[in-house]
Amino acid sequence: MKRVIFTLVLVATTILGANAQWYLGGSLGFKSNSEETNTDPKSGFGVVPEIGYYLNDKFDIGLDFGFSSFKNQNDKKGSSWAIAPYARYSFFQVGKFETLAKGSVFFGGTDGFMLDNTFYDRKFTTFGVEVAPLLTYGLTDKVVLFSQLNFLKLNFASITPDGGDAGTSFGLGVDTNDVTNTGNIQIGFVYKF
């Protein structure tokens, strides 16, 4: 997996030098919980690098690569990964602030997860779509900060456990359990080339 990501970043860097409409960025998250409970992970982190292309002033497309890992109070470990092509549309801008709608199609997998105070040591794959609002602030002409408000998203997913039958989930509003999510509010940046 590390080689694939490194190769993609190398290819993206080569391509980025050829056009000023490309951007590269991502977000990083970390969580630590000292309470003695099994409902929340004791510690965890998530990283979501992204690459994208501005089609015009209102519309851009891109690709997120997500990875997260956690350890619960009983030192059980879990991880997840996702690849999510997306499209973003800017529908409101005031000065350096901008509000966008981000629609993604994601494919990912999970190895171990927490549900209702119980750790499940199972693997499953997920495929789905989601829409979430995104707020941005342009620090400079090249650097833009963003905040994805994951607690306002709409999503649909098909979940297939290893050796089991597929199930579906639909979420409207609060959803912090999907594989592309690093928390209720995801903060990151992009650098425009």
matplotlib code that plots the C-alpha trace (Angstrom):
import matplotlib.pyplot as plt

x = [0.0, 2.9, 4.4, 1.1, 0.7, 4.3, 4.0, 0.7, 2.3, 5.3, 3.2, 1.0, 4.0, 5.3, 1.9, 1.3, 4.3, 2.7, -0.5, -1.3, -4.9, -3.8, -3.8, -2.4, -3.2, -5.0, -6.0, -4.7, -6.5, -5.6, -7.8, -6.9, -9.4, -8.5, -11.9, -12.3, -15.0, -15.2, -17.4, -14.7, -11.2, -8.4, -6.3, -6.5, -5.3, -6.4, -4.7, -6.4, -4.1, -5.8, -5.1, -7.4, -8.0, -9.9, -12.1, -13.3, -14.0, -17.0, -16.2, -13.3, -12.7, -10.2, -9.3, -9.0, -6.9, -7.9, -6.3, -7.2, -6.2, -7.3, -6.7, -9.4, -9.1, -8.4, -5.6, -7.6, -6.6, -8.5, -7.8, -9.6, -8.7, -10.6, -10.2, -12.8, -13.0, -15.0, -16.5, -16.9, -19.2, -18.8, -22.2, -21.4, -18.3, -17.6, -14.1, -11.7, -14.4, -16.2, -18.9, -18.9, -20.8, -18.6, -19.9, -17.8, -18.0, -15.9, -14.5, -12.7, -12.1, -12.0, -10.1, -11.7, -14.3, -16.2, -20.0, -22.3, -19.4, -18.1, -15.0, -15.5, -12.4, -13.8, -12.9, -15.4, -15.4, -17.6, -18.8, -21.0, -21.7, -21.8, -22.4, -21.1, -20.6, -17.1, -15.9, -12.7, -10.6, -7.9, -4.7, -2.8, -3.3, -1.7, -2.7, -6.4, -7.6, -10.7, -13.1, -15.4, -18.5, -19.0, -21.8, -24.0, -23.5, -25.8, -24.5, -25.4, -23.2, -23.1, -21.1, -19.9, -18.2, -15.6, -17.6, -20.9, -23.9, -23.9, -25.9, -26.7, -26.6, -28.1, -27.1, -28.5, -26.9, -24.5, -22.3, -18.8, -18.4, -17.6, -14.2, -13.4, -14.1, -11.5, -14.0, -17.1, -15.1, -12.2, -9.7, -7.0, -5.3, -4.6, -1.7, -2.5, 0.2]
y = [0.0, 2.4, 1.8, 2.5, 5.8, 6.8, 6.0, 8.0, 11.0, 10.8, 10.7, 13.5, 15.7, 15.2, 16.0, 19.0, 20.8, 21.0, 22.8, 25.6, 24.3, 21.3, 21.1, 18.8, 18.7, 16.7, 16.5, 14.8, 13.8, 12.4, 11.3, 10.4, 9.4, 8.8, 7.6, 3.9, 3.1, 0.7, 2.9, 5.3, 4.4, 5.0, 6.5, 6.9, 8.8, 9.4, 10.8, 11.8, 13.0, 14.4, 15.5, 17.6, 19.7, 23.0, 22.8, 26.4, 28.9, 26.9, 23.3, 21.0, 17.2, 15.2, 12.0, 11.3, 8.5, 7.8, 5.7, 5.5, 3.4, 3.1, 1.2, 0.7, 0.6, -3.2, -2.6, -4.1, -2.5, -1.7, 0.1, 1.3, 2.7, 4.3, 5.7, 8.3, 10.3, 13.5, 16.5, 19.9, 22.8, 26.3, 27.8, 30.8, 33.0, 36.2, 37.5, 34.7, 32.5, 29.9, 27.3, 24.2, 20.9, 17.9, 14.7, 11.5, 7.9, 5.8, 2.3, 1.0, -1.6, -2.1, -4.5, -4.4, -1.9, -0.8, -1.0, -0.7, -1.2, -4.3, -4.7, -6.8, -8.4, -8.7, -7.4, -5.9, -3.8, -0.8, 1.0, 4.0, 7.7, 10.7, 14.5, 16.9, 20.7, 22.1, 25.5, 27.1, 30.1, 31.3, 32.1, 33.1, 32.7, 29.2, 27.9, 27.2, 25.9, 23.8, 22.3, 19.5, 19.3, 15.5, 15.8, 17.3, 14.6, 12.4, 9.0, 5.5, 2.5, -1.2, -3.1, -6.7, -8.6, -11.3, -14.5, -12.8, -11.3, -7.6, -5.1, -1.5, 1.7, 5.1, 8.1, 11.6, 13.9, 12.6, 9.8, 9.4, 5.7, 5.7, 4.8, 8.2, 10.2, 11.5, 13.0, 15.3, 18.2, 17.4, 20.2, 20.3, 22.4, 22.3, 23.9, 25.2, 24.7]
z = [0.0, 0.8, -2.6, -4.4, -2.5, -3.1, -6.9, -7.1, -5.3, -7.6, -10.8, -9.4, -8.6, -12.2, -13.7, -11.4, -12.7, -16.1, -15.2, -12.8, -12.2, -10.1, -6.3, -3.7, 0.0, 2.6, 6.2, 9.3, 12.5, 15.9, 18.9, 22.4, 25.1, 28.7, 29.9, 30.8, 28.2, 25.2, 23.2, 22.0, 20.9, 23.4, 20.6, 16.9, 13.9, 10.3, 7.2, 4.0, 1.2, -1.9, -5.4, -7.6, -10.6, -11.0, -14.1, -13.6, -10.8, -9.6, -10.2, -9.4, -9.3, -7.3, -5.5, -1.7, -0.3, 3.3, 6.1, 9.8, 12.7, 16.3, 19.5, 22.1, 25.9, 25.8, 23.3, 20.4, 17.1, 14.0, 10.8, 7.7, 4.2, 1.4, -2.1, -3.0, -6.3, -5.7, -7.4, -5.6, -6.6, -5.1, -4.5, -2.2, -1.9, 0.2, 0.1, 0.9, 2.4, 0.2, 0.7, -1.5, -1.8, -2.1, -3.6, -3.3, -4.5, -2.1, -1.9, 1.1, 3.7, 7.5, 9.7, 13.2, 14.4, 17.5, 17.6, 20.7, 23.3, 21.5, 19.4, 16.3, 14.8, 11.3, 7.9, 5.5, 2.3, 1.7, -1.4, -1.4, -2.1, 0.1, 0.0, 2.6, 2.9, 2.8, 4.0, 2.7, 3.5, 1.1, 3.1, 0.0, -3.8, -3.4, 0.0, 0.9, 4.3, 4.3, 6.9, 5.9, 8.1, 8.3, 10.8, 8.1, 5.4, 3.5, 2.5, 1.2, 1.5, 0.7, 3.3, 2.7, 5.5, 4.7, 4.2, 4.7, 2.9, 1.8, 3.8, 3.2, 5.3, 4.8, 6.8, 7.0, 9.6, 12.2, 10.9, 12.3, 11.4, 7.7, 6.4, 4.8, 7.9, 10.3, 12.7, 12.8, 11.5, 9.2, 8.7, 6.1, 3.4, -0.3, -2.3, -5.8, -8.4]

ax = plt.figure().add_subplot(projection="3d")
ax.plot(x, y, z, "-o")
ax.set_aspect("equal")
plt.show()
